[in-house]
Amino acid sequence: MPKVFLAEDDLALSSLVADRLAKYNYVVEKVTDFKNVEKQFEQSRADIVLMDINLPYLDGFHFVRYIRRVSETPIIIISARNSSSEQVMGIEFGADDYITKPFDIELLIAKMGALLRRSRAAANLFVTVIKAGELELDTEKLTLKTRNNQVMLSKNEYRLIKKLMEKPGNVVPREELFEELWDDATFVEENTLSVNMTRVKARLQELGFSNAIKVKRGAGYFLDAAALTRSKEEKSL
């Protein structure tokens, strides 16, 4: 669940926002010591920041500048200050959006969702290795490897194993796998996915994992995370 770092000294408003966000499956960490906001942020590992401006000791603009210096975490300012100059200042200091009080909580949640989607999409551009158990998938070289072995993948093999490794233990629907390969599931013969999945299983077998991909009848395929971790005895063979 996404984690929210909430810097708001109005306790009633802070509790209201936290309660509403919890209903949308957000985890909210509220600032508890406004003398140590920077330290709490660094320890929070938050996915998004909600920042008031009128805070004790130092104003929110100070913390926006600080957070932007050390992190790319999305920031939304929520403030009663509604002048255009202050909104421009907040954006120039590094905030991604500025909402004035009073505000619609549904609008806030929509803006948070949009920022998180963009943030994750940008982060995914820089992911070059995906790990699941003892497997490592290199997204640049299209290789699948363990500590002692490595195989090259075709483009279709890569796309299938990548989809499964992104959700180890979870069933990936057949339709989703079709779309991953060919973008339009209506033009794919039913057995084509099975043929390509058999090839992926063969690559895994070359690495010593003979039963890692399972099928859930009528639903799709999943990667058995437990099958990707071999015992010490097996590793020593």
ABEGO torsion letter per residue (X at the ends): XBBBBBBBABAAAAAAAAAAAAAAGBBBBBBABAAAAAAAAAAAGBABBBBBABBBGBBAAAAAAAAAAABABBBBBBBABABAAAAAAAAAAGBABBBBOBBBAAAAAAAAAAAAAAAAAAAAAABABBBBEABBBBAAAGBBBBAABBBBBBAAAAAAAAAAAABBGBBBBAAAAAAAAAGBAAABBAAAAAAAAAAAAAAAAAAGBAAABBBBBGAEBBBBAAAABBBAAAAAX
